């Protein structure tokens, strides 16, 4: 009989369920915005304005936050690596 750890199985199944849920909710939200921005001329202009604002955002203004996110990802990667290396 294979040695199956129930905690690892639960964690694996939960990660799959949460990933699928987040993907579905994100896709529904994006699709809702696409439909709403395409519903009339007024909202279409608002959609184009929102896209222009997003394109005009400067990366330099968010450099500190992006650096912080990158450092946290490195720390998370280190913790995960130590989880696999240490018994």
Residue pairs with C-beta under 8 A, 6 or more apart in sequence:
33 47
36 43
37 43
37 44
37 46
37 47
37 50
38 44
38 47
59 66
